[in-house]
Amino acid sequence: MTQKTTDFTRRGLLIAGASGLAMPAIAQSTGGLPPERIPENAGEAPDPFIEPERIADAEKGTVKRNASGFKTHRWQDYFDSTKNGMILCDTKSKALHYWSEDETIYKLYPTSIPLSPDLTRTGRTSVIRKVVGPDWSPTANMLKRNPDWPRYIPPGPDNPLGTHALYLSWQYYRIHGTHDTRKIGRRSSNGCIGLYNQHVEELFAFAKVGTQVLLI
């Protein structure tokens, strides 16, 4: 191989490597986790507390992880003021946007969204309570459809709400974490917005009671 050819090949590899660095860092099949953190059960059955019939309905449509469909948003297009900070949940691109009241902090997180349109509520609400280590109880309607479900799950690794939860003014609706990383980027909840535990922990620190929330 000539020196000229070698130099050309090296330049090509450098360009290819730089292009790779610019690609979205959210992996479709592994929820954005690095290889050493991919759960051993990745790709297995979904969370046991998602209703089976709703999973079947969702799988009839397009159930794909959203790797590069995030839309950028300006808070001015959705909120009249920055008071108490703002959370925008975009159910189309499966992303949550956060802006602080003083506009010095902006965060974008991938999320899970409700399984079906009848479970998806849109509009304006706000954070009314913050809980570290939330517990969980299925609603009466959930138990009616799934009588074998437990009536109560305490905080811990089996809890569907993960490590932190922001309770909204809408009853039963929350922004919370999940221990099941397969859910993120999918239609996989019974109505709530889910984030990776490390992301909801960060959002939990930024948000406060009174933070504005809009689901679109």
SULWO-V775756 format. One record per run of one state. SS is the DSSP state (alpha for helix, beta for strand, coil for the rest). FROM is the first residue (numbers start at 1). LEN is the number of residues. If there is no record, write none. Layout:
BEGIN
ss	from	len
SS	FROM	LEN
SS	FROM	LEN
END
This chain:
BEGIN
ss	from	len
coil	1	2
alpha	3	19
coil	22	13
alpha	35	3
coil	38	14
alpha	52	9
coil	61	14
alpha	75	3
coil	78	8
beta	86	5
coil	91	4
beta	95	5
coil	100	6
beta	106	5
coil	111	1
beta	112	3
coil	115	2
alpha	117	3
coil	120	3
beta	123	10
coil	133	3
beta	136	1
coil	137	3
alpha	140	6
coil	146	7
beta	153	1
coil	154	10
beta	164	5
coil	169	5
beta	174	5
coil	179	2
alpha	181	3
coil	184	3
beta	187	3
coil	190	3
beta	193	4
alpha	197	10
coil	207	5
beta	212	4
coil	216	1
END
